[in-house]
Amino acid sequence: MRMIVKGGVWKNTEDEILKAAVMKYGCNQWSRISSLLVRKGAEQCKARWHEWLDPDIKKTEWTRQEDERLLHLAKLVPSQWRTIAPIVGRTPVQCLERYERLLDVACVRDGTYEAGDDPRKLLHGEIDPYMESKPARPDLVDMDKDEIEMLSEARARLANTRGKKAKRKVNEKQLKEARRLASLQKKRELKAAGIDDMHKKRQRKEIDYNAEILFERRPPLGFYDVTDESSVVNRNSVSLPMAFLQHDISSRSLNIVLWLPRSAKRKVNEKQLKEAQRLASLQKKRELKAAGIDDMHKKRQRKEIDYNAEILFERRPPLGFYDVTDESSVVNRNC
């Protein structure tokens, strides 16, 4: 099996294929563009476009003002060619090559430059790392078989303005139109036979902002079953316990009581039971009074303190030597 190493010198055929691919696919689909070139990868295609084939690249001779600007920026930010390049208006590789050439000229003037000792000179078998910024090599008259296949495939793919995706869309559109005509024919046949079409057109579900509330938080369940009631409830007609009707409760506190948590349900039930017992006792008293029977259950009076007879927080004196139980609690000291 023949191995193909990607890289090396660019040829005119590869440059033309790259230009046509960029015009069709743009400057962001480098993997797709590199699939048209057998000996080049995505990074190499991107570097070749931005370093050599881009129409915005300036390839004219360097002026004196550009050289002075380049030397000044190289002194301020040394070795940062990607930062210097936009200011000068050239590519980073062009700035680097021009700076090295200016240094060579300065060294020749000083007499310290020797061409044989140049470390940038490529040795036998070494590959130039900046092939993307070099001019393309002319094509041979007799091209290789791989290059001929690459060229023919690239021509076929680039000339195909309607690819698989466009064909699929056309097929889907035709299928949709056929379904519509079949459905229309079916409706006409059912209508001619006197059969109503039961399949109504599905309406698009939309939000009715007058009837629905977005992100509505439903209140917790109350003490009564409201499943049979309508969704809109009149609060004035809500049946309340007797305990709530006997007392004057404000509307705000009433709303709070109506939506108590379940933990308070037991307390409310106890209060209702107590109120029911009170009403039953009152009814019993009325019946006994109407029958002429005195009520034996007297109303419990609240125990009150008699401040004339009792002394609050009284500290009694200790017992003496005599028995004073028969004497009165109040003693006249003069007798």
VEXDREN-2710 file (C-alpha; in Angstrom, 1 decimal):
% VEXDREN-2710
k/r/px/py/pz
1/MET/0.0/0.0/0.0
2/ARG/1.4/3.4/-1.0
3/MET/1.8/5.9/1.9
4/ILE/1.0/9.6/1.3
5/VAL/2.7/12.1/3.6
6/LYS/0.8/15.3/3.7
7/GLY/2.7/18.5/3.3
8/GLY/5.5/19.8/1.0
9/VAL/5.6/22.3/-1.8
10/TRP/2.4/23.7/-3.1
11/LYS/1.6/23.4/-6.8
12/ASN/-0.5/25.5/-9.1
13/THR/-3.2/22.9/-9.3
14/GLU/-3.6/22.7/-5.6
15/ASP/-3.7/26.5/-5.3
16/GLU/-6.5/26.7/-7.9
17/ILE/-8.5/23.9/-6.2
18/LEU/-8.1/25.7/-2.8
19/LYS/-9.3/29.0/-4.3
20/ALA/-12.4/27.4/-5.8
21/ALA/-13.2/25.5/-2.6
22/VAL/-12.9/28.7/-0.5
23/MET/-15.2/30.5/-2.9
24/LYS/-17.8/27.8/-2.4
25/TYR/-17.4/26.7/1.2
26/GLY/-16.1/29.8/2.9
27/CYS/-13.2/30.3/5.3
28/ASN/-14.5/28.1/8.1
29/GLN/-14.8/24.6/6.7
30/TRP/-11.2/23.7/6.3
31/SER/-11.7/20.0/6.9
32/ARG/-14.2/19.9/4.0
33/ILE/-11.8/21.9/1.8
34/SER/-8.8/19.7/2.7
35/SER/-10.8/16.6/1.6
36/LEU/-10.4/17.8/-2.0
37/LEU/-6.6/17.9/-1.7
38/VAL/-4.8/14.5/-1.3
39/ARG/-1.5/15.8/0.0
40/LYS/-2.6/18.7/2.2
41/GLY/-4.4/18.8/5.6
42/ALA/-6.8/21.3/7.1
43/GLU/-4.2/23.4/9.0
44/GLN/-2.0/23.6/5.9
45/CYS/-4.9/24.7/3.7
46/LYS/-5.8/27.4/6.3
47/ALA/-2.2/28.6/6.5
48/ARG/-1.8/28.7/2.7
49/TRP/-4.9/30.8/2.4
50/HIS/-4.1/33.3/5.1
51/GLU/-0.3/33.5/4.3
52/TRP/-0.3/33.5/0.5
53/LEU/-3.6/33.2/-1.4
54/ASP/-5.8/35.7/0.4
55/PRO/-6.5/38.7/-1.9
56/ASP/-6.0/41.1/1.1
57/ILE/-2.4/40.2/1.5
58/LYS/0.0/42.9/0.5
59/LYS/2.8/41.5/-1.8
60/THR/4.4/44.7/-3.0
61/GLU/7.9/45.8/-2.1
62/TRP/8.6/47.1/1.4
63/THR/8.9/50.8/1.8
64/ARG/11.2/52.8/4.0
65/GLN/8.4/53.8/6.3
66/GLU/7.3/50.1/6.7
67/ASP/10.9/49.1/7.5
68/GLU/11.2/51.8/10.2
69/ARG/7.9/50.9/11.7
70/LEU/8.9/47.2/11.7
71/LEU/12.2/47.8/13.4
72/HIS/10.6/50.1/16.0
73/LEU/7.9/47.6/16.9
74/ALA/10.4/44.7/17.0
75/LYS/12.3/46.7/19.6
76/LEU/9.2/47.3/21.7
77/VAL/7.7/43.8/21.5
78/PRO/10.4/41.4/20.3
79/SER/9.5/38.1/18.6
80/GLN/5.7/38.9/18.8
81/TRP/5.1/38.8/15.1
82/ARG/1.4/38.1/15.2
83/THR/1.0/41.4/17.2
84/ILE/3.3/43.4/14.9
85/ALA/1.8/42.1/11.6
86/PRO/-1.7/43.9/11.8
87/ILE/0.1/47.2/12.6
88/VAL/2.5/47.0/9.8
89/GLY/-0.1/45.7/7.3
90/ARG/1.7/42.4/6.4
91/THR/1.5/38.8/7.5
92/PRO/3.6/37.5/10.4
93/VAL/5.8/35.4/8.1
94/GLN/6.5/38.4/5.9
95/CYS/7.4/40.5/8.9
96/LEU/9.8/37.9/10.2
97/GLU/11.5/37.4/6.8
98/ARG/11.9/41.1/6.3
99/TYR/13.3/41.6/9.8
100/GLU/15.9/38.9/9.2
101/ARG/16.8/40.3/5.9
102/LEU/17.4/43.7/7.4
103/LEU/19.6/42.1/10.0
104/ASP/21.6/40.4/7.3
105/VAL/22.1/43.7/5.5
106/ALA/23.3/45.3/8.7
107/CYS/25.7/42.4/9.4
108/VAL/27.1/42.6/5.8
109/ARG/27.8/46.3/6.3
110/ASP/29.7/45.5/9.5
111/GLY/31.6/42.7/7.8
112/THR/30.6/40.1/10.4
113/TYR/28.2/38.1/8.1
114/GLU/29.3/34.8/6.5
115/ALA/26.8/33.0/4.3
116/GLY/28.1/29.6/5.1
117/ASP/27.5/30.0/8.8
118/ASP/23.9/31.0/8.4
119/PRO/21.8/28.8/10.8
120/ARG/18.7/29.4/8.6
121/LYS/20.2/27.6/5.7
122/LEU/18.5/24.3/5.1
123/LEU/20.7/21.2/5.2
124/HIS/20.3/18.2/2.9
125/GLY/17.0/16.4/3.7
126/GLU/15.4/19.2/5.7
127/ILE/12.0/20.6/4.9
128/ASP/11.2/24.3/4.8
129/PRO/8.7/24.9/7.7
130/TYR/7.3/27.9/5.8
131/MET/6.1/26.2/2.6
132/GLU/2.7/27.9/2.8
133/SER/4.2/31.3/2.3
134/LYS/6.3/30.4/-0.7
135/PRO/5.3/30.7/-4.4
136/ALA/3.7/27.6/-6.0
137/ARG/5.6/25.2/-8.1
138/PRO/4.5/24.9/-11.8
139/ASP/2.7/21.7/-12.8
140/LEU/4.5/19.1/-14.8
141/VAL/3.3/18.2/-18.3
142/ASP/2.8/14.6/-17.3
143/MET/0.9/14.7/-14.1
144/ASP/0.8/11.7/-11.7
145/LYS/-2.2/9.4/-11.6
146/ASP/-3.1/10.5/-8.1
147/GLU/-3.1/14.2/-9.1
148/ILE/-5.3/13.5/-12.2
149/GLU/-7.8/11.7/-10.0
150/MET/-7.7/14.5/-7.4
151/LEU/-8.3/17.1/-10.1
152/SER/-11.2/15.3/-11.7
153/GLU/-12.9/14.6/-8.3
154/ALA/-12.5/18.3/-7.3
155/ARG/-14.0/19.4/-10.5
156/ALA/-17.0/17.2/-10.1
157/ARG/-17.6/18.2/-6.5
158/LEU/-17.1/21.9/-7.1
159/ALA/-19.3/21.9/-10.2
160/ASN/-22.1/20.2/-8.4
161/THR/-24.2/23.2/-7.2
162/ARG/-27.0/21.0/-6.1
163/GLY/-25.7/18.3/-3.8
164/LYS/-27.3/15.6/-1.8
165/LYS/-29.0/17.9/0.6
166/ALA/-30.7/19.9/-2.1
167/LYS/-31.9/16.7/-3.8
168/ARG/-33.3/15.4/-0.5
169/LYS/-35.2/18.7/0.0
170/VAL/-36.7/18.4/-3.5
171/ASN/-37.8/14.8/-2.8
172/GLU/-39.3/15.8/0.5
173/LYS/-41.2/18.7/-1.1
174/GLN/-42.6/16.4/-3.9
175/LEU/-43.7/13.8/-1.3
176/LYS/-45.4/16.5/0.8
177/GLU/-47.3/17.8/-2.3
178/ALA/-48.3/14.2/-3.2
179/ARG/-49.7/13.7/0.3
180/ARG/-51.7/16.9/0.2
181/LEU/-53.2/16.0/-3.2
182/ALA/-54.1/12.5/-1.9
183/SER/-55.8/13.9/1.2
184/LEU/-57.7/16.4/-0.9
185/GLN/-58.9/13.6/-3.2
186/LYS/-60.0/11.6/-0.2
187/LYS/-62.0/14.5/1.2
188/ARG/-63.8/15.0/-2.1
189/GLU/-64.7/11.3/-2.3
190/LEU/-66.1/11.3/1.2
191/LYS/-68.1/14.4/0.6
192/ALA/-69.5/13.0/-2.6
193/ALA/-70.6/9.8/-0.7
194/GLY/-72.3/11.9/1.9
195/ILE/-69.9/11.0/4.7
196/ASP/-68.7/13.9/6.9
197/ASP/-65.0/14.2/7.4
198/MET/-64.4/13.4/11.1
199/HIS/-60.8/14.4/11.0
200/LYS/-60.7/18.0/11.8
201/LYS/-57.8/20.2/11.2
202/ARG/-55.5/20.3/14.2
203/GLN/-55.2/23.8/15.5
204/ARG/-51.9/25.1/16.7
205/LYS/-51.8/25.2/20.5
206/GLU/-51.3/28.7/21.6
207/ILE/-51.4/30.4/25.0
208/ASP/-54.5/32.4/25.8
209/TYR/-53.1/35.1/28.1
210/ASN/-56.6/36.2/29.1
211/ALA/-57.6/32.8/30.4
212/GLU/-54.2/31.4/31.6
213/ILE/-51.6/32.7/33.9
214/LEU/-47.9/32.0/33.0
215/PHE/-46.0/30.3/35.8
216/GLU/-49.0/30.2/38.0
217/ARG/-48.5/28.8/41.5
218/ARG/-51.7/27.0/42.7
219/PRO/-52.7/27.6/46.3
220/PRO/-52.6/24.6/48.7
221/LEU/-55.7/22.5/49.2
222/GLY/-58.2/23.8/51.8
223/PHE/-60.6/22.1/54.2
224/TYR/-63.4/21.5/51.8
225/ASP/-63.8/19.6/48.5
226/VAL/-64.2/22.0/45.6
227/THR/-64.0/19.6/42.7
228/ASP/-67.6/20.1/41.8
229/GLU/-67.4/23.8/41.9
230/SER/-66.4/26.0/39.0
231/SER/-62.9/27.3/38.5
232/VAL/-64.0/30.9/39.3
233/VAL/-65.1/31.0/42.9
234/ASN/-66.9/34.0/44.6
235/ARG/-65.3/34.4/48.0
236/ASN/-68.4/36.1/49.4
237/SER/-70.4/32.8/48.9
238/VAL/-67.8/30.6/50.6
239/SER/-69.3/28.7/53.6
240/LEU/-67.3/29.5/56.7
241/PRO/-67.3/27.7/60.1
242/MET/-69.5/29.1/62.9
243/ALA/-66.4/30.2/64.8
244/PHE/-65.4/32.5/62.0
245/LEU/-68.9/34.0/61.7
246/GLN/-69.2/34.8/65.5
247/HIS/-66.1/36.9/65.5
248/ASP/-65.2/40.0/63.6
249/ILE/-62.3/39.0/61.4
250/SER/-60.7/41.3/58.8
251/SER/-60.6/40.2/55.2
252/ARG/-56.8/39.8/55.3
253/SER/-56.8/37.5/58.3
254/LEU/-59.8/35.6/56.8
255/ASN/-57.8/34.8/53.7
256/ILE/-54.9/33.6/55.9
257/VAL/-57.2/31.3/57.9
258/LEU/-58.8/29.8/54.8
259/TRP/-55.5/28.6/53.4
260/LEU/-54.0/27.2/56.6
261/PRO/-51.6/24.2/56.2
262/ARG/-52.8/20.7/56.9
263/SER/-51.0/20.7/60.3
264/ALA/-53.5/23.2/61.6
265/LYS/-56.5/21.2/60.5
266/ARG/-56.8/19.4/63.9
267/LYS/-56.9/22.7/65.8
268/VAL/-59.7/24.1/63.6
269/ASN/-61.7/20.9/64.1
270/GLU/-61.3/21.1/67.8
271/LYS/-62.5/24.7/67.8
272/GLN/-65.5/23.7/65.7
273/LEU/-66.4/20.9/68.1
274/LYS/-66.1/23.2/71.0
275/GLU/-68.5/25.7/69.3
276/ALA/-71.0/22.9/68.6
277/GLN/-71.0/21.8/72.2
278/ARG/-71.6/25.4/73.3
279/LEU/-74.6/25.7/71.0
280/ALA/-76.0/22.4/72.1
281/SER/-75.7/23.4/75.8
282/LEU/-77.4/26.7/75.1
283/GLN/-80.2/25.0/73.3
284/LYS/-80.7/22.6/76.2
285/LYS/-80.9/25.5/78.7
286/ARG/-83.6/27.1/76.6
287/GLU/-85.6/23.9/76.5
288/LEU/-85.3/23.5/80.3
289/LYS/-86.3/27.1/80.9
290/ALA/-89.3/26.7/78.7
291/ALA/-90.4/23.5/80.6
292/GLY/-90.1/25.4/84.0
293/ILE/-87.1/23.5/85.2
294/ASP/-84.3/25.5/86.8
295/ASP/-80.9/25.1/85.4
296/MET/-78.7/23.4/88.0
297/HIS/-75.6/24.2/86.1
298/LYS/-74.7/27.7/87.3
299/LYS/-72.3/29.8/85.3
300/ARG/-68.9/29.5/86.6
301/GLN/-67.7/32.8/88.0
302/ARG/-64.2/33.9/87.4
303/LYS/-62.1/33.6/90.6
304/GLU/-61.0/37.0/91.6
305/ILE/-58.7/38.1/94.4
306/ASP/-60.1/40.0/97.4
307/TYR/-57.3/42.5/98.1
308/ASN/-59.0/43.5/101.5
309/ALA/-58.9/40.0/102.8
310/GLU/-55.7/38.6/101.2
311/ILE/-52.2/39.9/101.0
312/LEU/-50.3/39.1/97.9
313/PHE/-46.9/37.5/98.4
314/GLU/-47.5/37.4/102.2
315/ARG/-44.6/36.0/104.3
316/ARG/-46.0/34.5/107.4
317/PRO/-43.9/34.7/110.7
318/PRO/-42.3/31.5/112.1
319/LEU/-44.2/29.6/114.8
320/GLY/-43.6/30.9/118.5
321/PHE/-43.8/29.1/121.9
322/TYR/-47.6/29.4/122.3
323/ASP/-50.6/27.9/120.4
324/VAL/-52.4/30.7/118.6
325/THR/-54.8/28.5/116.5
326/ASP/-57.9/29.6/118.5
327/GLU/-57.1/33.2/118.3
328/SER/-58.3/35.5/115.6
329/SER/-56.1/36.3/112.7
330/VAL/-56.3/40.0/113.5
331/VAL/-55.1/40.8/117.1
332/ASN/-55.5/44.1/118.9
333/ARG/-52.0/44.8/120.4
334/ASN/-53.4/47.2/123.1
335/CYS/-55.3/44.3/124.8
END
